[in-house]
Amino acid sequence: EIFLPVMWIPLKVTLIATAFRVSTGFVSPHTFVHQRLHHLQMTVTKDDLLGAQEMIEGILKEKNCGPVMVRLAWHDSGTFDASVTDDWPAAGGAVGSIRFEPEINHGANAGLAGAIKLLEPVKEKFPAVSYADMFQMASARGIALAGGPTIDMIYGRVDVESPEGCSPEGNLPDAEAGENGKFGGPGGTKSTEDTKAEGHLRKIFHRMGLNDEDIVALSGAHTFGRAYKDRSGLGAEKTKFTDGSPTTLTGGSEGTAYTPGGSAWTEKWLVFDNSYFTTIPDEKADPELLKLSTDKILFMDPEFKPFAEKFRDSQDAFFESYAKSHKKLSELGCKFEPAEGITL
């Protein structure tokens, strides 16, 4: 039972009734009401965000879960459709909607419920920090702690408050064509279907308002992490790089604090560098490393290729472009309070 001042009694009834309607979702009725009240009563502060960041960094270091946090943040923000002009949050984006059913159960989001659960203690300790901010913060800090660029992030994102804010299924990219020989499909806010990898990638990213350089730069995040057959349908059960044996960490040390399984794009898959761009075009690369159609096309398409070769030849150039593209991605569809956001 949540007790409110007399003046809030009608609100109490509305909140509990609404929470009941989402009781079968990813967020419980109690958590839903709790979030609503904090949204109404609390304004996030810089100290809140710094405290959350410190706690998130501890989780990242303990669990070596940076890659899944990057995927979580991308899948929350990557639903954005720049052509949708209806009121927020109709266009999707980094609004925290991925925490609700049905969005968390979309096929592309398989395995991400566990990532959200890892961040729940942060939300409990710093309830004024939105889920949307937590997801994007965990992604950016995961990359920085793995040796990647420090991204010029801003915070203060407002969360959607119910499943009504979820994006339709079908706005996220496919790495390989389906049985019909096509990438993507007719669903989502607009069709992403194409017989060619490059066409599909452009339909996805250009819909978000991003460009070809962004496509190539953001693809470079595959240097970090693995693909799993039970999530994306791609990759092996495990490889010699992901079988639980020691893997290289930032700074050159080795660690085994990770769950074995999946296929990586690079040998040092817990280090964020430009090795994705040196591995994909290398015909002598270990055959157990992933090279998907949407990876290989970056070195074949005449518009993508100059960026891919630039990032292969210069990690500094990759980091510079990646940081800009990641920042863009992290702010898609966002409503900030305060409007200018909060920097740390």
Salt bridges, closest charged atoms under 4 A:
GLU1 OE1 - LYS12 NZ 3.24
GLU57 OE2 - ARG141 NE 2.68
ASP133 OD1 - ARG157 NH1 2.80
ASP152 OD2 - LYS327 NZ 3.97
GLU161 OE1 - ARG36 NH1 1.97
GLU161 OE2 - HIS39 NE2 3.12
GLU193 OE1 - LYS182 NZ 3.78
ASP194 OD2 - LYS203 NZ 3.31
ASP212 OD2 - ARG202 NH2 3.02
ASP212 OD1 - HIS206 NE2 3.03
ASP214 OD2 - LYS328 NZ 2.99
ASP286 OD2 - LYS240 NZ 2.86
GLU288 OE2 - LYS240 NZ 3.32
ASP295 OD1 - HIS222 ND1 3.51
ASP301 OD2 - ARG202 NH2 2.71
GLU309 OE2 - LYS305 NZ 3.86
ASP313 OD1 - ARG312 NE 2.85
GLU320 OE2 - LYS324 NZ 3.59
GLU331 OE2 - LYS327 NZ 2.73
